[in-house]
Amino acid sequence: MTTRPAKHSLTLKGHRTSVSLEPEFWQAFQSIAVEMALPINQLAAEIDASRRGEEGLASAIRVFCLNHYRLKG
């Protein structure tokens, strides 16, 4: 069961921002960053740079996590 999203602080290109993610997505995001040997802020910045249109950062992180585990499965 998914719980409510919680805010998490990130620093992208020297600017502080926050994303609201469910705990399950935040844990997956952290695990992927460790697996890729990247600081979480760097991974978030890479996801941010690849966003298209008006897609929000939290949505982009969720899709990134989903795609990451789909490709592994």
C-alpha positions as CSV (number, residue, x, y, z in Angstrom):
1,M,0.0,0.0,0.0
2,T,1.3,3.4,-1.0
3,T,1.4,6.2,1.6
4,R,1.1,9.9,1.0
5,P,3.9,11.7,-0.9
6,A,6.5,13.5,1.3
7,K,8.7,16.4,0.3
8,H,12.4,15.8,-0.3
9,S,15.0,18.5,-0.8
10,L,17.4,18.4,-3.7
11,T,20.1,20.7,-5.1
12,L,20.1,21.1,-8.9
13,K,22.8,23.3,-10.5
14,G,23.3,25.0,-7.2
15,H,19.6,25.7,-6.6
16,R,17.6,24.1,-3.9
17,T,14.3,22.5,-4.9
18,S,12.0,19.9,-3.5
19,V,10.0,17.0,-4.9
20,S,7.0,15.2,-3.4
21,L,7.4,11.5,-3.8
22,E,5.8,8.5,-2.2
23,P,8.2,6.7,0.2
24,E,8.4,3.7,-2.2
25,F,9.5,5.9,-5.1
26,W,12.0,7.8,-2.9
27,Q,13.5,4.5,-1.7
28,A,13.7,3.2,-5.3
29,F,15.3,6.5,-6.4
30,Q,17.9,6.3,-3.7
31,S,18.7,2.6,-4.5
32,I,19.2,3.4,-8.1
33,A,21.6,6.3,-7.3
34,V,23.6,3.9,-5.1
35,E,23.5,1.2,-7.9
36,M,24.8,3.8,-10.4
37,A,27.4,5.1,-7.9
38,L,25.9,8.7,-8.3
39,P,25.0,11.2,-5.6
40,I,21.3,11.6,-5.6
41,N,21.5,15.3,-6.5
42,Q,23.6,14.4,-9.6
43,L,21.1,11.7,-10.7
44,A,18.2,14.2,-10.1
45,A,20.1,16.8,-12.2
46,E,20.5,14.3,-15.1
47,I,16.8,13.4,-15.0
48,D,15.9,17.1,-14.8
49,A,18.1,17.9,-17.9
50,S,16.3,15.2,-19.9
51,R,12.8,16.4,-19.1
52,R,10.5,17.4,-21.9
53,G,7.8,20.0,-22.1
54,E,6.0,20.6,-18.9
55,E,6.7,17.3,-17.2
56,G,7.3,17.9,-13.5
57,L,10.5,16.7,-11.8
58,A,8.7,14.3,-9.4
59,S,6.8,12.7,-12.4
60,A,10.1,12.4,-14.3
61,I,11.7,10.7,-11.3
62,R,8.8,8.3,-11.0
63,V,9.0,7.4,-14.7
64,F,12.7,7.0,-14.5
65,C,12.4,4.6,-11.6
66,L,9.7,2.6,-13.4
67,N,11.7,2.4,-16.6
68,H,14.9,1.4,-14.7
69,Y,13.2,-1.6,-13.0
70,R,11.3,-2.5,-16.2
71,L,14.6,-2.8,-18.1
72,K,16.1,-4.9,-15.3
73,G,13.2,-7.3,-15.2
